[in-house]
Amino acid sequence: MFAKMEGLQAIKYKRGSLEVLDQLRLPHEFVYEDVTTCEEAFDCIRKMRVRGAPAIAIVAVLALAVELEQGKDEGKATSDTIAYINKRLDYLMGSRPTAVDLSNAIKHLKKLVQGHSSTDSAASIDSVRSKYVEGAEKILEDDYTTNLAIGRYGAEYLRAQQQPISTPEEKLDDLRYYTTSPPNTQGALDQTYRKLSILTHCNTGSLATSGHGTALGIIRSLHKMNYLDHAYCTETRPYNQGSRLTAFELVYEKIPSTLITDSMAGALFQRFKSSKNISAVIVGADRVARNGDTANKIGTYTLACLAKMHGIKFIVAAPTTSIDLETPHGASIKIEDRTGTELTQISGAAVDASGKVNVGETKRVAIAHQGIDVWNPSFDVTPFALIDAIITEKGEVTKNASGNFYFEPIMQEKWTALNTYGPKDLDTLEKVSSNGLGDDTQFRIDEI
């Protein structure tokens, strides 16, 4: 029924059954949990056993698909079943309001079943259920196809930024170089290029999606195409999605990689940009506003500023489902605050005196004074001015001659349907506030 999904999978689904990998138990334990109700899905999302905008949406809508397959709506009429679907989707929306993929999926599925017209026979009620289930399954299938496309487009975009080198190939270390035809050429002589190194933040791989991933999917594609020298991942405090999850995925896929703390990125760029050919910071997105401002895991904005300072490309990898044309700029994106204990406490498997990890013993320890006040936003907003390209399943989007992102070519139907701005209006739309952060921040960005 579905395309073959290779490699690590956070979500295992077949009609009537949903299993979700408990990411809180990674990297030391590899455990799948059955999700049979919307309440279990809500809890799974809220407690971050599953995370990542695409995966959140997929788990939510498939949990309801499982309920419908089991007849839990107990519909006596098509209107009852449709009302049940709408109510359950509204409930699931509250699990993670920042991620636009979830709201997009819910809007799509509501519209899908609302347009169903039939009599109130048992067959017609089953037809409504089937329509929803098939729609939810297509979201899963489409996400995987989308990720593969993002990986391919992202790898080729970054390859196109590289300049060939003139050193004779026999004098080069083969592990650090690749030879191929120049980008966008056919029949041209092969040239030699330096392999790329990439920094990524948070987790945007198979654990955050249906498979392959978005930002980490580009790194996977670079590695598979033999363009990658090295991948660097940040720990991503306070919840450590980078050290717990991305590091796990990189080791799992045998990709050459190194973990750093969030505060080491500037030093990394300063010391190793040239020797390791650090060419890009690639991140995912929980929501991209119409002007290109991007909400992503806290710390993303800092990395964008550092990349700008060091002349390193800053790339956002996002499916078009994460581009929210109804949100004009980053200031309109709701930022979720999380519990303060994520900063002041930490859980993990116990380590004995010899350094061996004991997965059977989990300990929670305090790492800060428990009386300190804590501010813990999950996301920050990176202004479009700091972003070089947004890679989607339909190709890369770069800025136009006026220095603005313009999404109509890749989202023409939605752009027209929402009666959004044309390119001339977009170029002049709220220039001061479009960075989502205010006048003083705009000044500092211009100075970088």
N, C-alpha and C positions, 0 to 999 in steps of 0.2 A: 504493500500500500504506500509506503514511504520510500524516498530515496535512501540508499545505504548511507548511514552516518558513521564516519570513521573516527577512530580515536576516542578520547575521553568524552563521556556523556554525563551531564548533570541531571538529565530528565530521560526516563525510560517510559515510553507510552505504547500501549496497544489498546484498541477500543475496549472501554470498560475497565481499564486498569492504568493507574498512574503511580510511578515510583520516582522519588526525588532524592538525590544524593544530599545527605546532611553535611553542609559545608562547615558547620561549626565543629565537626569532629575531624576535619582535615587539618594538617596533612598526615596525622598519625593513624587515623581510622578511616576506613572506606566503607560507609554504611548507607544503604538505600532504605528509605521509609515509604510505606504505602500512604498515599493521599487519596481518600475516598469521599471526602466532603469538602464543601466550601470553607467550613470552619477550620478544618485541618490545613487547607491551603492558606487561609488568612494568617493562621498562627505561624506557618512555615515561612511566609513572606515577612511578617512583622518582626519575627525573632531572627531573621536573616539566616535561616537554614538554607534558603535559596535567595540569591540576590543577583543584581544585574538587570537592567531595564527589560531586555527581551525575555529573559528567563522568568521574571516576575509575571509578565503578561501571559506567557505560555502556561505556567503552572496554574494561574488563576482560572483561565478559560477552560483548560482541560479538566480541572477539578469539577467544574459544573457539568462538563460533558460526561464525566463518570457518573455523577448524580443522575443525569437524564437517562443514561444507558440503564441505570438501575431502577428507573421509574420513580424516583423520590419526589418528583413534582406532583404525583397523584392527580394529574389533570383530568377533569371530567369534560372539559371543552378546550378548544384551541386557545381561547382567550385566557383560560386558567394557566395553561402551560407558558404562554407568552408572558403573563404577569409574573409567574414564578421566575422565569429567566431574568426578567428586568430587575426584580427585587434582589435576586442573588448577585447579579452583576453590580448593582449599586452597593451592596454590602462589600463585595470584593474590592471595589474602588477605594475604599477607606484603608486598605492594607498598606498602600504606598502611593500617596497622591502625587509625588514629584515626578515619577517616571511616566513620560507621555505615552510610551508603548502600551501601558495598561489602559489608559483612558481611550486611546485610539482603538484598541482591540474591543473594548466594551461598546464604544459607539458603533463600530462596524457590525458586531454581532447583534446588537439591539435592532439595528436597521434591517439586518438580514432576516430576522424572524418576524419583525413587524410587518414586512411586506408579504408575508405568507397568508394567502386567502384560501380557505377551505371550509368544509362543513365540520360539525362537531362530532364526527365519527371517531372511533378508535384509530382508524387508519390515518385520519388527518392529524390527530394528536401526535401519533408516531412520526408523521411527516415533519411536523414542527421540530420535534426532538432531533430527528435526523439532519434537518437543515442546520440546526445549531451545531451538532457534533461535527458534521463535515466542515463547517466554517471554522470551528476551533482547530480541527486537525490541519486545515490548510494554513493557518497561522504558524503552526509548528513547521510544516513543510517549507513554507515560503521563507521563514527565518533562516533555515539552514542553507537554502539556495542563495539567499541574500548575503550571508556571511562569506560563502565561497567567492562570490563576485566582489565583495569589498576587499577581500584578501588579494585577489588578482589585480584589481584596479590600483589598490594601494601600493603593492609591490612594483608595478610598472610605473606608477607616478614617481616613486622614489628613485627607481633606476634611471628614469629620464632626467633626473636632476644631477646625475653623476657625469663627470667629465672623463674621457678616456685618458689613459696614461701612456707615455711614450717609451718607457723602459722596456727593453726586449723581454719577451715572455720567459725565456730560458733563465733569466737572472732573477726572476721573481719567486717568492714563496707561494706555491700554488694554493695554500690554505687561506691566503689573505686576498686573493684576486680571482676574478672570473673573466672568461672571454666569451663574447657573444656579439651578434650584430648590433649596431647602434639602434636605439629606440626609434620606432616609426619608420623603419627602412625595410626594404625588401631587396635581397640580392647584394647588399653592400658587404664589403669585407669585414670580418670580425675584428673587434677591438678589445683591448684589455681594460678592465675597470677594477677599482678598489672595492672590496666588499664593504657593506654598510654595517654600522652598529646603531642600535636603537635603544632609547629609554622609554619605558611605559610605566603607567601609574594605575593603581587599583587593580581590579581583575576584569578583563574584558574577553576572556577566552571561552572555551567550551563550558566552563562552570557558570558563565553569565548568560549563556545563550542556548540554543538548541544543539550547537556543535560548532567547531572551528573557531568562532569568535569574531569580534570586530577589530579593535586595535591589536589585540594579541593574534587575531586571525591574519593580519597583515604580516606580523612577525613570522607566523607559521609559514605563510606563503613565501616570504623572502628566504626562509631556511630551506624549504622544499625546492625552490628554484635556484639554490646555491648562490644567492646574493647576500646572505647574512654572514657577518663576521661574529657579532656578539650582541646579546640582548641584556639590558640592565633593567631590573625592576625595583621600584621603591617599596618599602614596607607598608606604606599607606596607613599611617596612624589616623585615628585612634583604634580602628577595628582590625588593622593588619590584613586587609584583603590581599595586599601584594605579597607579604611574607608567608602568609598561610596558604594562599590559593594560587597566585600567579607563579610563585617560585615552585610550587608543587607541579603545576602544569608544565612549566619549562623543563623540569627534571624528568617528568613523565614522558615528554616528547623528545627527550635527549637533545635539546637545543642548548648550545653553549651560552651560559648565562651567569649573571652575578647579581646578588641582592645588595642593595644599599639602603641606608636610612633616608627618610624624606629630606633631611637637612644636608645630605651629601651631594645633591645633584649639581650645585654650583661648582663645587670642587672637582667633581667628575668632569664637567665640561671644560673647566680651566686646565686641568692636567692631562686629559686624555682625548680631547676632541680631535686633535690631529692624528695622533698615533693609532687610535682605534677607529678613525673616520666616523665619529658620532654625527650622524646626518639628520636625525629627527627625534623629536619627542612625539609619540603617538598615544593618544588617549581616546577613550570612548565618550559617550554623551548620554546623560539621562534626558536632556531636552535641549534642542537647538531652536532658538528664537528666529523669527523671520529675517532679522538683520544679520544672523550668524552668531550672536552671543550664545555661549554654550554653558549650560549647567552640568557640572560633573563632580566627581568625588572631591572633597575638600583637599586642597593642595595643588589642584590642577592650575589654578590661576598663578600661583607662585612659579610653577614650572614654565608656564608660558612667558612670564617676565624674564626668567633666567635664559630661556631659549632665545628670546629676542636679543638679550644682551650679548650672547655668545654667537649670534649668527647661525643658529640651528633651526631648521624647519620645525614648526609646531603644527601637527596634523590631528584633526578630529576624524575618527572613524565612526560613522553613524548611518544606520539605515534610514531611508526617507520617512519611515514611520516615527522616527525620533525628531523629525523637523516639524516644529509646531508653527504653522503659518498664522495661526490665530493669536499668537503671542508676539507682539511687535519687537520687544527687546528684552534683555536680561533682567531689567528692573521689575518686569511683570512676572517673573518666575518665582513661585513659592518655594522657599528654602526650608527644608525640614530640620528641626532641632531634635537631637537625640539625647538620651539620658547621660547625665554627667559621669556616671560610674564607668562608662567606656574609656574615660581618660584616667580615672583614679584607681581602677581595678583591672585586673587581667586574669584570664583563665587559661590553663594549658595542662598538658600531660606532665606528670611528675618526672623528674630526672634524678636518678640515683647518683651516688658518689662517684661511680665509674663513668658517668656521662650517658648511661643507657636510658632511653625513653621508656617509661612504663605507661602504656596506653590504658591500662586498667585502673589507673589512679589519676583523677583530674583534681587540680588544686586551683583555687581562686585566691589571688594575693593582692594586697594593697600596694600601689606604686606611687601614691601621693597622699598628702594629708587629707583625710576624709572630710575635713571641715571647710576646705577651700571651695569657693564658688567656681563653677565650670560653665563655659560657653562651648557648645559642641554642635555646630552646624554640620549636616551631612555633606553638603555641597557648597561649592562656590561658583561664581559666574566668571568665565573668561571672556573679555571683550573681543568682538570680532576683529578689532585692529591688531590683535596679537596672533591671530590664526592665519596660517598660510594656505591651507586647503582643507576642505571637508570631503572625505571620501565616502561615497554612497554606493549602493549596488548598481546605480546607473552611471557611475563614473565619478571623477573628481569635479568638485566645484571650487573654482578659484575666484578671486576678486575681479571685478570689472575695472575699466579704465579709471573710474572714479574712486576705486578702493573699497567697494562694497560687494558683499555677496548677493547674488540674485538667483533665486531658486526656481523661477518659472520654467526654464527649459527642461528641468528634470521632474517637475511636479505641476505640469501645465493644467491638468484637469482640476486638481485641488485649488491651484492658484486662481483659476477662473471661477470655480464654484464659490469660493469664499470672498470673491470680489476684492482681492487684496491689491496692494499698490503696484503700479507699473514701474519700470526702471528709473524714470526721471524722478518720480515722487520718492522712490526708495532711497535715491542718492541724497536727498535732502531731509529725510525723515529723522527728526529728533536727534540731531548730530551730537549735542552735548550729552544727552542722557542715554544714548544708544549703547554705551559701554556697560550700562546697567549698574554703575558704581558711583557716579557723581562727577562734578566738575573738577575737583582736585585730582581725582584719579586719572581723568582724561589728560590733564596737564602732564602728569608723570609718565603716562604711556607715550605721549608725543616726544618726551625727552629721552626715551630709551633708545 
